[in-house]
């Protein structure tokens, strides 16, 4: 990620040593102009958007955790319990 949150490149987190995507996206309808039939969103379309300087990221350094499962929910609720 460069100046102003502009994404310079996208690599697998295992090889990048950089931030991980939290999975939240906000798009304009033009996103479909950057996608070709059969492509996954984060692969080729994001690479093209980054190369064109049209992909931005917001770095968040605060607390974050996923809540994909019931177990995740229980763990997070446990963090909210006093004491």
Rosetta blueprint (number, residue, H / E / L):
1 X L
2 X L
3 X H
4 X H
5 X H
6 X E
7 X L
8 X L
9 X L
10 X L
11 X L
12 X L
13 X H
14 X H
15 X H
16 X H
17 X L
18 X L
19 X L
20 X L
21 X L
22 X L
23 X L
24 X L
25 X L
26 X L
27 X L
28 X L
29 X H
30 X H
31 X H
32 X H
33 X H
34 X H
35 X L
36 X L
37 X L
38 X L
39 X L
40 X L
41 X H
42 X H
43 X H
44 X H
45 X H
46 X H
47 X H
48 X H
49 X H
50 X H
51 X H
52 X L
53 X L
54 X L
55 X L
56 X E
57 X L
58 X L
59 X L
60 X L
61 X L
62 X L
63 X L
64 X L
65 X L
66 X L
67 X L
68 X L
69 X L
70 X H
71 X H
72 X H
73 X H
74 X H
75 X H
76 X H
77 X H
78 X H
79 X H
80 X H
81 X L
82 X L
83 X L
